[in-house]
Amino acid sequence: MVSQEQRKRQLAREKFLRQQQRRTEARRKARMRNSVIASVLGVILIGSVALYTTGVMKGDDKANASSQTTPSATPTSKAPDPCEKAAKGSVEKLSWKKEPAMTIDKSAKYTMKLATTCGDIDIALKTSAAPHTVNSFDFLASKGFFDHTKCHRLTTNGIYVLQCGDPTGSGSGGPGYTIPDENLKDKSLKGGVYPAGTVAMANTGQKHTGGSQFFLVYQDSQLPPSYTPFGTVSASGMKVLKKIAAAGESTGQGDGAPNATVVINKATVTKS
């Protein structure tokens, strides 16, 4: 017969074993939870690094035109397209071997209007600070280079920009020539931030490789000062950009084609 004292000891051992099992199970769950958290943080880190190291605004160089690989994610439900149908017409296949001759008045003020399917985006150009860039845009716009082209890229994570200016819509197109980097010490670029409203040149990640692709910043974005800032979007243009951004991008990963059908029906550069 088991004595009362032995029974007490047996119950105590059983209680201890149950506590140990609960603690072991709690540690196992904690390890699993920490592993999941680490994996998620790894995905976020990889996605952020991909945006910064693969040429945040890559383009204008077919040799560097391979698509970015980003961690898989479940795409979010697609928002309604807030934009109108594109005007009739097609993109012209235009190319030049060298940068156009300087024809603008460097001391004058110039503006660029992007008449898009989502609304007009007016841009004040920084002529004296970025004359090569403004001269190139004046030339390309006069030739109808941007007309009927799609804005092919929207980023909504880490950096916040809409990228346009590629006649192929692939991220690798350009005018056939490159222009030098300019205005990289613009006073608006403080603390490594391209402020909302900035219009800047895309490049391949190498110096002096800008062509026709450019990006419009709709929210302050941390970027290295490697992209020529050459314009500022008007208040009404910012509303258009915000509308486009609110519709999201196609991959659900923060970097892809905009859900909004953003087509530049007509681009014009005007001397004030």
C-alpha positions as CSV (number, residue, x, y, z in Angstrom):
1,M,0.0,0.0,0.0
2,V,1.2,3.5,-0.9
3,S,1.6,5.7,2.1
4,Q,0.2,9.2,2.3
5,E,3.7,10.6,2.2
6,Q,4.6,8.6,-0.9
7,R,1.4,9.7,-2.5
8,K,2.3,13.3,-1.9
9,R,5.7,12.8,-3.4
10,Q,4.2,11.1,-6.5
11,L,1.8,14.0,-7.0
12,A,4.6,16.5,-6.6
13,R,6.7,14.6,-9.2
14,E,3.7,14.6,-11.6
15,K,3.1,18.3,-11.1
16,F,6.8,19.0,-11.7
17,L,6.7,16.9,-14.9
18,R,3.7,18.8,-16.1
19,Q,5.4,22.1,-15.4
20,Q,8.5,21.0,-17.3
21,Q,6.4,19.9,-20.3
22,R,4.6,23.2,-20.3
23,R,7.9,25.1,-20.2
24,T,9.4,22.9,-22.9
25,E,6.4,23.5,-25.1
26,A,6.5,27.3,-24.4
27,R,10.2,27.3,-25.4
28,R,9.5,25.4,-28.6
29,K,6.7,27.8,-29.5
30,A,9.0,30.8,-28.7
31,R,11.7,29.4,-31.0
32,M,9.2,28.9,-33.8
33,R,7.8,32.4,-33.3
34,N,11.3,33.9,-33.3
35,S,12.2,31.9,-36.5
36,V,9.1,33.3,-38.2
37,I,9.9,36.9,-37.1
38,A,13.5,36.5,-38.4
39,S,12.3,35.2,-41.7
40,V,9.9,38.1,-42.1
41,L,12.6,40.6,-41.2
42,G,14.9,38.9,-43.7
43,V,12.4,39.3,-46.5
44,I,11.9,43.0,-45.6
45,L,15.7,43.5,-45.5
46,I,16.2,41.7,-48.8
47,G,13.4,43.7,-50.4
48,S,14.9,47.0,-49.2
49,V,18.4,46.1,-50.3
50,A,17.1,45.1,-53.7
51,L,15.5,48.5,-54.2
52,Y,18.7,50.3,-53.3
53,T,21.4,48.1,-54.8
54,T,20.0,47.1,-58.2
55,G,19.8,50.7,-59.4
56,V,16.8,52.3,-57.7
57,M,15.8,53.9,-60.9
58,K,17.5,51.5,-63.4
59,G,17.0,52.0,-67.1
60,D,18.3,53.4,-70.3
61,D,20.9,50.6,-70.7
62,K,19.9,47.3,-72.3
63,A,23.0,45.7,-70.8
64,N,21.6,46.4,-67.3
65,A,18.0,45.6,-68.1
66,S,17.5,42.3,-66.2
67,S,14.5,42.4,-64.0
68,Q,14.8,42.6,-60.2
69,T,14.2,39.5,-58.2
70,T,12.3,40.2,-55.0
71,P,10.9,37.9,-52.3
72,S,7.6,36.3,-53.2
73,A,4.5,37.8,-51.6
74,T,0.7,37.4,-52.0
75,P,-0.5,40.2,-54.3
76,T,-3.0,42.5,-52.8
77,S,-6.4,42.9,-54.4
78,K,-6.2,45.3,-57.3
79,A,-7.7,48.7,-56.8
80,P,-9.9,50.2,-59.5
81,D,-8.1,52.1,-62.3
82,P,-8.6,55.8,-61.5
83,C,-7.4,56.9,-65.0
84,E,-9.0,57.5,-68.3
85,K,-8.4,55.7,-71.6
86,A,-5.3,56.7,-73.5
87,A,-5.6,59.0,-76.5
88,K,-5.4,57.4,-79.9
89,G,-1.9,57.0,-81.2
90,S,1.2,54.9,-80.8
91,V,4.8,55.3,-79.6
92,E,7.2,56.4,-82.3
93,K,10.5,54.5,-82.5
94,L,13.0,57.3,-82.3
95,S,16.8,57.1,-81.6
96,W,19.8,59.4,-81.9
97,K,23.5,58.6,-81.7
98,K,24.5,61.6,-79.7
99,E,23.2,64.2,-77.3
100,P,21.4,67.1,-79.0
101,A,23.2,70.4,-79.4
102,M,22.4,73.0,-76.7
103,T,19.6,75.2,-78.0
104,I,17.8,76.3,-74.8
105,D,18.4,79.6,-73.1
106,K,20.2,78.6,-69.9
107,S,19.1,81.9,-68.2
108,A,15.4,81.4,-69.0
109,K,12.7,79.5,-67.1
110,Y,11.2,76.4,-68.7
111,T,8.2,74.3,-67.7
112,M,7.2,70.8,-68.8
113,K,3.6,69.5,-68.9
114,L,2.8,65.8,-69.0
115,A,-0.7,65.5,-70.2
116,T,-1.5,62.0,-68.8
117,T,-4.5,59.7,-68.7
118,C,-4.6,60.4,-65.0
119,G,-4.4,64.2,-65.2
120,D,-1.9,66.9,-66.1
121,I,1.4,67.0,-64.3
122,D,3.1,70.4,-64.5
123,I,6.8,70.6,-63.7
124,A,9.0,73.6,-63.1
125,L,12.4,72.8,-64.7
126,K,15.7,73.7,-63.1
127,T,17.3,75.1,-66.3
128,S,20.4,76.8,-65.0
129,A,21.2,74.0,-62.6
130,A,20.7,71.1,-65.1
131,P,21.0,72.6,-68.6
132,H,22.0,69.4,-70.4
133,T,19.0,67.6,-68.9
134,V,16.5,70.3,-69.6
135,N,17.9,70.8,-73.1
136,S,17.5,67.0,-73.8
137,F,13.9,67.0,-72.5
138,D,13.1,70.1,-74.7
139,F,14.5,68.2,-77.7
140,L,12.8,64.9,-77.0
141,A,9.4,66.5,-76.2
142,S,9.6,68.5,-79.5
143,K,10.1,65.2,-81.4
144,G,7.1,63.6,-79.7
145,F,9.4,61.0,-78.1
146,F,7.3,60.8,-74.8
147,D,3.9,60.8,-76.5
148,H,1.8,57.7,-75.9
149,T,4.4,56.2,-73.6
150,K,3.5,54.4,-70.3
151,C,4.8,55.2,-66.9
152,H,6.0,51.6,-66.3
153,R,7.1,51.5,-62.7
154,L,5.7,52.4,-59.3
155,T,7.4,51.9,-56.0
156,T,5.4,51.9,-52.8
157,N,7.9,50.5,-50.2
158,G,11.1,52.1,-49.0
159,I,11.1,54.7,-51.8
160,Y,8.0,56.3,-53.3
161,V,8.3,57.1,-57.0
162,L,6.6,56.8,-60.3
163,Q,9.0,56.1,-63.2
164,C,8.3,57.2,-66.8
165,G,10.1,58.0,-70.0
166,D,10.8,54.6,-71.5
167,P,9.2,54.2,-75.0
168,T,9.5,50.4,-74.7
169,G,7.7,50.2,-71.3
170,S,10.3,47.6,-70.3
171,G,12.6,49.7,-68.1
172,S,15.5,49.3,-70.6
173,G,14.5,51.8,-73.4
174,G,16.1,55.2,-74.1
175,P,16.9,57.8,-76.8
176,G,20.1,56.2,-78.0
177,Y,22.3,58.7,-76.2
178,T,23.2,59.6,-72.7
179,I,23.6,62.9,-70.8
180,P,25.9,63.9,-68.0
181,D,24.8,63.9,-64.3
182,E,24.0,67.4,-63.1
183,N,22.9,69.2,-60.0
184,L,23.7,66.4,-57.5
185,K,24.4,68.9,-54.8
186,D,21.0,70.6,-55.1
187,K,20.1,72.3,-51.9
188,S,16.7,70.5,-51.8
189,L,18.6,67.1,-51.2
190,K,19.1,67.2,-47.5
191,G,20.0,64.2,-45.4
192,G,20.0,61.8,-48.3
193,V,16.4,62.5,-49.0
194,Y,14.7,63.3,-52.4
195,P,11.7,65.3,-51.2
196,A,8.2,64.8,-52.4
197,G,7.7,66.7,-55.7
198,T,11.2,66.1,-57.0
199,V,11.7,65.0,-60.6
200,A,15.0,63.3,-61.2
201,M,16.8,61.3,-63.9
202,A,17.0,57.5,-63.8
203,N,20.3,55.8,-64.6
204,T,22.0,52.4,-64.7
205,G,23.8,52.9,-61.5
206,Q,26.9,54.2,-63.3
207,K,27.9,57.9,-63.7
208,H,26.6,59.9,-66.7
209,T,24.2,57.2,-67.9
210,G,20.9,59.2,-67.9
211,G,18.9,59.0,-71.1
212,S,15.1,59.6,-71.2
213,Q,13.8,57.7,-68.1
214,F,12.9,59.9,-65.1
215,F,11.1,59.5,-61.9
216,L,8.6,61.6,-59.9
217,V,8.8,61.5,-56.1
218,Y,5.3,61.5,-54.5
219,Q,6.6,61.0,-50.9
220,D,10.0,61.8,-49.3
221,S,12.4,59.0,-50.3
222,Q,15.8,58.1,-49.0
223,L,18.1,57.8,-52.0
224,P,21.8,58.4,-52.6
225,P,22.5,61.7,-54.4
226,S,23.2,60.0,-57.7
227,Y,20.1,61.0,-59.7
228,T,20.0,64.4,-61.4
229,P,17.2,66.5,-59.9
230,F,15.9,68.7,-62.7
231,G,12.4,69.7,-61.8
232,T,9.6,70.2,-59.2
233,V,6.0,69.0,-59.6
234,S,3.3,71.6,-59.0
235,A,0.6,71.2,-56.3
236,S,-2.0,70.1,-58.8
237,G,0.5,67.6,-60.3
238,M,1.1,66.2,-56.8
239,K,-2.6,65.4,-56.5
240,V,-2.4,63.4,-59.7
241,L,0.7,61.5,-58.4
242,K,-1.0,60.7,-55.1
243,K,-4.0,59.3,-57.0
244,I,-1.8,57.1,-59.0
245,A,0.1,55.9,-55.9
246,A,-3.1,55.2,-54.1
247,A,-4.1,52.6,-56.7
248,G,-1.0,50.6,-55.9
249,E,1.3,48.5,-58.0
250,S,0.7,45.1,-59.7
251,T,3.0,42.7,-57.7
252,G,1.9,43.4,-54.2
253,Q,5.6,43.6,-53.3
254,G,6.1,47.3,-53.4
255,D,7.8,47.6,-56.8
256,G,6.0,46.9,-60.1
257,A,3.8,48.3,-62.8
258,P,1.2,50.8,-61.5
259,N,-2.3,49.5,-61.3
260,A,-3.4,52.8,-62.7
261,T,-3.0,53.0,-66.5
262,V,-0.6,55.9,-66.6
263,V,0.0,57.0,-70.2
264,I,1.7,60.3,-71.3
265,N,-0.7,61.4,-74.1
266,K,1.5,64.4,-74.8
267,A,4.6,66.0,-73.3
268,T,5.5,69.6,-73.9
269,V,8.3,71.9,-72.8
270,T,7.7,75.6,-72.8
271,K,9.9,78.6,-72.3
272,S,8.3,81.0,-69.8
